[in-house]
Each structure stands twice: as C-alpha cells, then as structure tokens.
Amino acid sequence: MRESRSNAAIGRKGELGVATLTLIADPFPDWEAEAQAAAARDLATAVAETAPRSCSARYLVSRGSVNPQFTSPLIRTEQLPMRASMLPFAWQSGATARPLDGEFVHALTPLMPLRARGEDDGSQTSVTITHSLAWEAPALLGSASARLYRAFTRRAVKLADVVLTPTHATARILQEHYGSDLPVQVLQLAPPTEYLATSCSPERRAELALPPEYALTTASSGEHGRLEWVYDAMRTDAQLPPLVLLEGLDPGPASREKTGSEAPLQEVPEDLQGRVFVVRPTELSDIGAIVSGASLLLLPQTYAGTGYLTIAALRASVPVLHAGHDATGELVLDAGIAATSAADFTDSFRALYREANSRTTLSVMAGDRSRGFSWSGAAWQLWETHANL
C-alpha cells in the first residue's frame, strides 16, 4: 500500500512534486453513508481531473465493496484487506495507519486511520468533519454512533494535519468543543451526481406517482424533525401544493430501520391523506429525480447534515424554506428564507405560493448560489491544502 517517499515529494512551499492523493472511499457508517460513498467517487474523479503535473489520485476501498469504473488514467483503485464493517473498529488503532506512512491521504468523513508521526516522514493527512450532530443532537444518531463519531473526530483533531468542514457553522462547533484556537478550514462540497437531475428524471417521477407540482421535505415528526410545522401550515391553506415526504435521508429511526419491501415508515395524518406523498427511494438516483421536480424545499429541522440535499436543491433552482440552522443558512444564503418559529414558517410557506414572483426570484438566486459548489473546486482546494502543508 505504501508508496516511496519520492512519490509524495514536496518542492517549494505551495508546490507539489510527484504526488498521489489517496482518498478513503469507505465513509463513516451513519445515515449519510451511501451519499458519502457516492460523493467520494465524485471527489476522486475531480481530484484526478485537477491533479497538478505528475500527480494522481488513488481510491482506497474495503474488501468486498464494488469498485467504481473510473475513466481517468490518473486514478487507480486499490482494495484494503478488510471489509467495511471492520474499519470502525480496526482504524481506532494507530497501528493500522502505519501502511499509509509517507502518503497524502484525505477522508471525506472522520473514518480514517491516523497515528502520531514524526514531522519528516512525508505523511500528510486531511479529514473532513461533515456535520455537528454528534454534539448538537446525539440522540438522533444513536448513542453508540454519536460516541464513535466523536471518538474519530478527537483523533482527527489530535493527529490529522488539516481538519476541514463543509461550513463555518460546523467549524465553530468543533472549536467550541476542542478549543477556540483549533485551525479548521472550510471545504465547500457538492452534491453527489446521483442527487442531480437526468433526462430520465421526469419518467422516474411518473413511476413514483408524484404530482406535477409539489413541495419537498425530509423532515420527521418530533422535537428535532418538526414535520408538524409543515403539516400545520398545510392545514391552514388548502391551496398549498401537495407535499412529498422523502424518507431515509435524515437521521433517526426511519433512516436506520430496514423493511423487506422498503415500504414507507411515516404515517400521514388522516386529514392530510391525499395531499402528502411518502416516498422511500429505492436507489440513490431517485433522489435526483425527486429533488429536481420540487418547487420548494422545506427544512424545519433543528439540525443539518453535510448538506448534499440542500445543495442539490439549489442546483435544481429550488428555493429553500428553513428553520434557521446556522449550517443550512450558510449554504442557502439569499436563495431561501429562514423562519425560526412555527407561525413564521406557516406564513412564509403560504406567502411563497401566494406571491409567485417571490418564488421565481428565489429560484434564480438558488441557481446562482449553486455555482459556488463544485467537486472541481473542492478538489483544487484539496491539492492546494496539501501543497501548503
């Protein structure tokens, strides 16, 4: 697995010599794992496309996992000698990081082997901490998963050369828990390809029996999900569009439970039946089809994940009505509206459909805002980060 140090050479500060950037393909095993694995494939492609002269990418995947077929000759795929289920246990030991000594390594989630090294061994490690739920709402992850996430984050803070986050809001949470002087860089990500529209998206929406116009949410009932905010708004105005409730994309029981038929788990209140369509995607590309058909994304939640769905909505020129979570607001900026109470959420939801011009303006802003998120930009920043270490 290890390359010679001459293959990870640094010239003058800010310049890369002959270097391979190794990407950890297996994500942290939380509710976003499938999306993070898809994002890692996109990032690997972008890292190869933006590689400086004489540099390349390596995609490191666990035994038994599907190897993606990359077209770039600058990417090579290698398999680890262990399965994905073993990585969270094995990689808590510093000894498992030894084969990566002398290499440039990046993990898009905290799941990464790390160990203390000398400053002159040529190693460079960068880790992205994708969200702050393990501190803000650990119950949503489950106590074991939250503890594991925090444990790998502590290792990253202590041993990684660079800690990155998708937003400044997440960076601030880390600094609150690990010291205000903790250096954190923001690495703006992009939605996985599967979260974007394709020419087959209209056909797939028809197969899912979705209405021609709808608002979209991933919220669940309860203190943190606040799906009730959306339902209460719909009860005040029969003219509001139907709601598509996309299951399994938020943390909680619906994302952890598995049913043989993948049947929806959310029950729709009797008075809203016929106006709410509950959909559990059977494959990742369903998400792109559903998001691209929405006229508004509703996020009443008190928490935020990595933000892939939010950025995918922006890419589809779908404005966002959210509850003011700092990370979501940072991604959306002026391409949406923040409503921090149930009453304000109802008023904003209704206003956006009474005033078509407002929604149209926000749609244009959403498309403009989405241009700030690309895998190419993230890859360029990664190369630059490692060049400057």
C-alpha positions as CSV (number, residue, x, y, z in Angstrom):
1,M,0.0,0.0,0.0
2,R,2.8,2.4,0.8
3,E,4.5,4.4,-1.9
4,S,8.1,5.5,-1.7
5,R,8.5,9.0,-0.2
6,S,9.8,10.2,-3.6
7,N,6.3,9.7,-4.9
8,A,5.0,12.1,-2.3
9,A,7.6,14.8,-2.6
10,I,7.1,18.5,-1.9
11,G,9.0,21.1,-3.7
12,R,9.0,24.7,-2.5
13,K,6.1,25.5,-0.2
14,G,2.9,25.7,-2.2
15,E,4.2,23.4,-5.0
16,L,3.7,19.7,-5.4
17,G,6.3,17.4,-6.8
18,V,5.3,13.8,-7.8
19,A,2.4,13.1,-5.5
20,T,-0.5,10.7,-5.2
21,L,-3.5,11.9,-3.2
22,T,-5.2,8.8,-1.6
23,L,-8.9,9.1,-0.9
24,I,-10.6,6.9,1.7
25,A,-13.6,5.5,-0.1
26,D,-15.5,4.0,2.8
27,P,-17.5,6.5,4.8
28,F,-18.4,6.8,8.4
29,P,-21.3,4.3,9.0
30,D,-24.1,6.8,9.7
31,W,-27.3,7.6,7.9
32,E,-25.4,9.5,5.2
33,A,-23.0,6.7,4.4
34,E,-24.5,5.9,0.9
35,A,-24.4,9.6,-0.1
36,Q,-20.9,10.0,1.3
37,A,-19.7,7.0,-0.7
38,A,-21.2,8.5,-3.8
39,A,-19.6,11.8,-3.0
40,A,-16.2,10.2,-2.6
41,R,-16.4,8.8,-6.1
42,D,-17.2,12.2,-7.5
43,L,-14.4,13.8,-5.5
44,A,-11.9,11.1,-6.7
45,T,-12.8,11.9,-10.3
46,A,-12.4,15.7,-9.7
47,V,-9.0,15.1,-7.9
48,A,-7.8,13.3,-11.0
49,E,-9.1,15.9,-13.3
50,T,-7.4,18.8,-11.4
51,A,-4.2,16.9,-10.5
52,P,-1.1,19.0,-11.0
53,R,1.5,17.8,-13.4
54,S,3.0,14.4,-12.3
55,C,0.3,14.0,-9.7
56,S,-2.5,11.4,-9.5
57,A,-5.3,10.0,-7.3
58,R,-5.8,6.7,-5.6
59,Y,-9.1,5.4,-4.4
60,L,-8.8,3.1,-1.4
61,V,-11.8,0.8,-0.9
62,S,-12.6,-2.0,1.5
63,R,-12.6,-5.7,0.5
64,G,-15.9,-6.8,-0.9
65,S,-17.0,-3.3,-1.9
66,V,-17.9,-2.5,-5.5
67,N,-15.0,-0.9,-7.4
68,P,-16.2,2.0,-9.4
69,Q,-15.1,2.2,-13.0
70,F,-13.1,5.4,-13.3
71,T,-12.3,6.6,-16.8
72,S,-9.3,8.7,-15.9
73,P,-5.9,7.1,-16.2
74,L,-4.9,9.2,-13.3
75,I,-7.0,7.2,-10.8
76,R,-6.1,3.8,-9.6
77,T,-8.3,1.7,-7.3
78,E,-6.9,-0.5,-4.5
79,Q,-8.6,-2.7,-2.0
80,L,-8.0,-2.9,1.7
81,P,-7.5,-6.4,3.2
82,M,-10.6,-5.9,5.4
83,R,-14.3,-5.4,4.9
84,A,-16.1,-2.1,5.5
85,S,-17.8,-3.4,8.7
86,M,-14.4,-3.9,10.3
87,L,-13.0,-0.4,9.6
88,P,-14.6,1.5,12.5
89,F,-13.0,-1.0,14.9
90,A,-9.7,-1.5,13.2
91,W,-9.0,2.1,12.5
92,Q,-9.2,3.2,16.1
93,S,-5.7,1.7,16.5
94,G,-2.8,3.8,15.4
95,A,-1.0,0.7,14.1
96,T,-3.5,0.3,11.2
97,A,-2.4,3.7,9.9
98,R,1.2,2.6,9.5
99,P,0.9,1.4,5.9
100,L,-0.1,4.9,4.9
101,D,3.0,6.5,6.3
102,G,4.7,8.8,3.8
103,E,1.5,9.4,1.8
104,F,-1.0,12.2,1.2
105,V,-4.4,11.0,2.4
106,H,-7.9,12.6,2.6
107,A,-11.1,11.2,4.1
108,L,-14.4,12.8,3.3
109,T,-15.7,11.7,6.7
110,P,-14.0,11.2,10.1
111,L,-13.5,7.4,9.4
112,M,-9.7,7.4,8.7
113,P,-6.7,5.6,10.1
114,L,-4.4,8.1,11.9
115,R,-1.4,7.9,14.2
116,A,1.3,10.1,15.7
117,R,4.2,10.6,13.3
118,G,7.4,12.5,13.0
119,E,7.4,15.7,11.1
120,D,9.8,14.4,8.5
121,D,8.1,11.2,7.4
122,G,6.4,12.8,4.4
123,S,2.9,12.0,5.5
124,Q,0.0,14.4,5.1
125,T,-3.5,13.7,6.3
126,S,-6.6,15.8,5.9
127,V,-10.0,14.9,7.3
128,T,-13.5,16.4,6.7
129,I,-15.8,16.5,9.7
130,T,-19.1,16.5,7.8
131,H,-21.7,17.6,10.4
132,S,-22.2,18.5,14.1
133,L,-25.0,16.2,15.1
134,A,-22.8,14.2,17.4
135,W,-22.7,17.3,19.7
136,E,-25.9,19.1,18.8
137,A,-28.4,16.2,18.7
138,P,-26.6,12.9,19.5
139,A,-29.9,11.1,20.2
140,L,-30.7,11.3,16.5
141,L,-27.6,9.3,15.6
142,G,-28.0,6.8,18.4
143,S,-25.7,6.8,21.4
144,A,-23.2,4.3,20.0
145,S,-22.9,6.1,16.6
146,A,-22.5,9.5,18.3
147,R,-19.8,8.3,20.6
148,L,-17.9,6.7,17.7
149,Y,-18.2,9.9,15.6
150,R,-16.9,12.0,18.5
151,A,-14.0,9.5,19.0
152,F,-12.9,9.6,15.4
153,T,-13.2,13.4,15.5
154,R,-11.0,13.6,18.5
155,R,-8.4,11.5,16.7
156,A,-8.6,13.8,13.7
157,V,-8.2,17.0,15.9
158,K,-5.2,15.5,17.6
159,L,-3.4,13.7,14.7
160,A,-4.5,15.0,11.3
161,D,-2.5,17.7,9.6
162,V,-5.7,19.5,8.5
163,V,-9.3,19.4,9.7
164,L,-11.9,20.6,7.3
165,T,-15.6,21.1,7.5
166,P,-18.3,21.9,4.8
167,T,-19.4,25.1,6.6
168,H,-18.1,27.7,9.0
169,A,-21.0,26.7,11.3
170,T,-19.7,23.2,11.7
171,A,-16.2,24.6,12.2
172,R,-17.5,26.8,15.1
173,I,-19.0,23.7,16.8
174,L,-15.6,21.9,16.7
175,Q,-13.9,25.0,18.1
176,E,-16.4,25.1,20.9
177,H,-15.6,21.6,21.9
178,Y,-11.9,21.3,21.0
179,G,-10.6,24.8,21.6
180,S,-11.2,28.2,20.0
181,D,-7.7,28.1,18.6
182,L,-8.3,24.9,16.6
183,P,-7.4,25.6,13.0
184,V,-10.3,24.5,10.7
185,Q,-10.6,25.1,7.0
186,V,-13.9,25.1,5.2
187,L,-14.1,22.8,2.2
188,Q,-17.2,23.5,0.2
189,L,-18.6,20.3,-1.2
190,A,-21.0,19.5,-3.9
191,P,-24.0,17.1,-4.3
192,P,-23.3,13.6,-5.4
193,T,-24.1,13.0,-9.1
194,E,-27.0,10.8,-8.2
195,Y,-28.7,13.8,-6.4
196,L,-28.9,15.7,-9.7
197,A,-31.5,15.6,-12.5
198,T,-31.0,13.4,-15.6
199,S,-33.0,13.0,-18.8
200,C,-34.8,10.1,-17.1
201,S,-36.0,12.2,-14.1
202,P,-39.5,13.1,-15.4
203,E,-40.1,9.4,-16.2
204,R,-39.0,8.3,-12.8
205,R,-41.2,10.9,-11.1
206,A,-44.1,9.5,-13.1
207,E,-43.2,5.9,-12.0
208,L,-43.3,7.1,-8.4
209,A,-46.7,8.7,-9.0
210,L,-45.6,12.1,-7.8
211,P,-47.9,15.1,-8.5
212,P,-46.9,17.6,-11.2
213,E,-46.1,20.3,-8.6
214,Y,-45.1,19.7,-5.0
215,A,-43.1,21.0,-2.1
216,L,-40.4,18.6,-0.7
217,T,-39.3,17.8,2.8
218,T,-37.1,15.2,4.5
219,A,-38.4,16.1,8.0
220,S,-39.7,13.7,10.5
221,S,-42.1,14.1,13.4
222,G,-40.8,15.2,16.8
223,E,-38.8,17.8,18.6
224,H,-35.9,17.9,16.2
225,G,-37.5,17.0,12.9
226,R,-40.6,19.3,13.3
227,L,-42.6,17.8,10.5
228,E,-45.5,19.1,12.4
229,W,-44.6,22.7,11.3
230,V,-45.2,21.6,7.7
231,Y,-48.4,19.8,8.4
232,D,-49.8,22.7,10.4
233,A,-49.0,25.1,7.6
234,M,-50.8,22.8,5.1
235,R,-53.9,22.7,7.4
236,T,-54.2,26.5,7.3
237,D,-54.4,26.6,3.5
238,A,-55.9,24.0,1.2
239,Q,-54.4,25.8,-1.8
240,L,-50.8,24.9,-0.8
241,P,-49.3,22.3,-3.2
242,P,-49.0,18.7,-2.3
243,L,-46.1,17.6,-0.1
244,V,-43.6,14.9,-1.0
245,L,-42.0,13.5,2.2
246,L,-38.7,11.9,1.3
247,E,-37.8,9.2,3.8
248,G,-34.5,7.9,4.9
249,L,-32.4,11.0,4.2
250,D,-32.4,12.3,7.8
251,P,-31.0,10.7,10.9
252,G,-33.4,8.8,13.2
253,P,-35.4,5.6,13.2
254,A,-36.6,6.0,9.6
255,S,-33.0,6.0,8.3
256,R,-31.9,3.1,10.4
257,E,-34.9,0.8,10.1
258,K,-35.0,-1.6,7.1
259,T,-38.1,-3.3,5.7
260,G,-38.1,-6.0,3.2
261,S,-40.2,-4.0,0.8
262,E,-38.6,-0.7,1.7
263,A,-42.2,0.4,2.4
264,P,-42.7,4.0,3.8
265,L,-42.5,4.2,7.6
266,Q,-44.1,7.6,8.1
267,E,-47.9,7.6,8.8
268,V,-49.8,10.5,7.2
269,P,-52.4,12.2,9.4
270,E,-55.9,11.3,8.2
271,D,-56.9,14.9,7.4
272,L,-53.8,15.3,5.1
273,Q,-54.1,12.0,3.3
274,G,-54.2,12.7,-0.5
275,R,-52.1,15.8,0.0
276,V,-48.9,14.1,1.3
277,F,-46.9,11.5,-0.7
278,V,-44.4,9.5,1.3
279,V,-41.6,8.2,-0.8
280,R,-38.6,6.0,0.2
281,P,-36.1,6.0,-2.6
282,T,-35.1,2.5,-3.8
283,E,-31.8,3.8,-5.3
284,L,-29.8,6.9,-4.9
285,S,-30.7,8.3,-8.3
286,D,-34.3,8.6,-7.2
287,I,-33.2,11.5,-5.0
288,G,-32.1,13.5,-8.1
289,A,-35.4,12.8,-9.8
290,I,-37.4,13.9,-6.8
291,V,-35.4,17.0,-5.9
292,S,-35.4,18.3,-9.4
293,G,-39.2,18.2,-9.6
294,A,-39.8,20.2,-6.5
295,S,-40.9,23.8,-6.4
296,L,-39.7,24.4,-2.8
297,L,-37.6,22.5,-0.3
298,L,-38.9,22.7,3.3
299,L,-36.4,22.2,6.1
300,P,-38.0,22.8,9.5
301,Q,-35.4,20.7,11.3
302,T,-33.3,21.9,14.2
303,Y,-30.2,20.2,12.7
304,A,-28.3,19.8,9.5
305,G,-26.2,17.1,7.9
306,T,-23.5,17.6,5.3
307,G,-26.0,19.5,3.2
308,Y,-25.9,17.4,0.0
309,L,-29.7,17.6,-0.5
310,T,-29.8,21.3,0.2
311,I,-27.1,22.0,-2.4
312,A,-28.8,19.6,-4.9
313,A,-32.0,21.7,-4.5
314,L,-30.0,24.9,-5.2
315,R,-28.5,23.2,-8.3
316,A,-32.1,22.5,-9.5
317,S,-33.0,26.1,-8.8
318,V,-35.3,25.0,-6.0
319,P,-35.5,27.7,-3.2
320,V,-35.3,26.6,0.5
321,L,-37.6,27.5,3.4
322,H,-35.6,26.5,6.5
323,A,-35.8,27.0,10.3
324,G,-32.5,29.0,10.6
325,H,-30.0,26.3,11.5
326,D,-26.6,28.0,11.0
327,A,-25.2,25.4,8.6
328,T,-28.3,25.4,6.4
329,G,-28.5,29.2,6.4
330,E,-24.8,29.4,5.4
331,L,-25.4,27.1,2.4
332,V,-28.6,28.8,1.3
333,L,-27.9,32.5,1.9
334,D,-30.3,34.6,-0.1
335,A,-31.7,31.6,-2.1
336,G,-34.2,30.9,0.6
337,I,-36.0,32.1,3.7
338,A,-35.3,31.4,7.4
339,A,-38.4,31.1,9.6
340,T,-37.5,30.3,13.2
341,S,-41.0,29.7,14.6
342,A,-43.9,27.5,13.6
343,A,-46.0,30.6,12.9
344,D,-43.3,32.3,10.8
345,F,-42.8,29.0,8.9
346,T,-46.5,28.8,8.1
347,D,-46.6,32.5,7.0
348,S,-43.5,32.1,4.8
349,F,-44.8,28.8,3.2
350,R,-48.1,30.4,2.3
351,A,-46.5,33.7,1.1
352,L,-44.2,31.8,-1.3
353,Y,-47.2,30.3,-3.1
354,R,-49.4,33.4,-2.9
355,E,-46.6,35.5,-4.4
356,A,-45.3,33.6,-7.4
357,N,-42.8,36.3,-8.3
358,S,-41.1,35.9,-4.9
359,R,-40.6,32.2,-5.5
360,T,-39.4,32.8,-9.0
361,T,-36.8,35.3,-7.7
362,L,-35.6,32.9,-5.1
363,S,-35.3,30.2,-7.8
364,V,-33.0,32.4,-9.8
365,M,-30.9,33.1,-6.7
366,A,-30.8,29.4,-5.9
367,G,-29.3,28.6,-9.3
368,D,-26.8,31.4,-8.9
369,R,-25.9,30.2,-5.4
370,S,-25.3,26.7,-6.6
371,R,-22.4,27.8,-8.8
372,G,-20.3,28.1,-5.6
373,F,-20.4,24.3,-5.0
374,S,-18.5,22.0,-7.3
375,W,-16.3,18.9,-7.0
376,S,-13.8,20.6,-9.2
377,G,-13.5,23.5,-6.7
378,A,-13.2,21.1,-3.8
379,A,-10.5,19.1,-5.5
380,W,-8.5,22.2,-6.3
381,Q,-8.7,23.3,-2.7
382,L,-7.5,19.8,-1.5
383,W,-4.5,19.9,-3.8
384,E,-3.7,23.4,-2.6
385,T,-4.1,22.5,1.0
386,H,-1.7,19.6,0.7
387,A,0.8,21.7,-1.3
388,N,0.8,24.3,1.5
389,L,1.4,21.9,4.4
